Amino acid sequence: MKRLVPLLVAMLLVASCVTSGNEPAASSMARASIDAYLAQLENDDSFSGVVLVAKDFVPFASKATGYADRAHGAPNATITPFNIAAITKVFTAVAIGQLVDQGKVSLDDPLTKYLPTYPKPVGDQITIAMLVGQTAGTGDYSNDPGYVGVRDSFESVSDLLAAVNTGVAPGTVPGKTFMFSNTGYLLLAAVIEKASGRDYYDYMDNEVFAKAGVAAGFLHNTEDELSNRGFAIGYKPDGSKNWSSLPARGTPGGDAYATAPDLLSFHKALASGALAKPETLKRLVVLPASAGQTSPGLTSGVFAASDVGASAVFAMTPTGYTVIVLANIGEAAGPVADRILKLLASAS
């Protein structure tokens, strides 16, 4: 499952990371400590992927290790596209933010304003903000038999919507509880189509990925695309490929591709307001805030995701640090990102 989850230790570190000043570049202590750690990481067989650390969008530390394609001996490189799993949700949320800025969507609107056939009364109770924040109660379609039936062949959001159950469990109160939800983001994609009058994939390619400087995006999981783009193949713990479990292409909730420089460019586009207004980004709460804190929305934070054969962390600190860790094995990116954020905090 492609879960976008809070990386709890890292989230606390982001709140404290270099909060004592606005220095224009990374400190020499931060550089030295991260360089030393990345040198160690090169010999760590439990990690296969890429690390990129930047201050004010200028990279000062990077490392690529392991293989993008083990059978052909193709090494991972800084420019290798990786499956970013559920971090894809952040891009879908940005598309909603753009439509908010254009006056075509309100976060307080009920789902039924855009999808009038969605069952009532629950569809009238679910808001766009709940879908973004994964509190609508719509669950995850990944294990739905209908999804398995179209996973290898779907071409559009409507194909997926027609195949899976998009309802909420009986007794669920929309807005009450955070619950990981691929289904909610599938519904958001339908809202994007309705409000924009465009196909979701067309909209994302041209209005989000292109404007964010992301060259990969929703690549098709085909041998031809693999040959053309050289993306990192995901590997299971037993060494086999995760190929058979991937969808035909990424979905609104997961499995887009990005390089580490792509995500750095994305952070810069978010911070500059090139994608959505800062006040709108603050309202796009994708994950719940830590206890006693207020969510910064998509203005900063740590977004971590892991699936079979893929894991990723995209961290944006309030003081201009970007930490990106992409791996083509599951559960590998989180510990690396945690360590780097701790080193940044200790060097402040």
Disulfide bonds with the S-S distance in Angstrom:
none
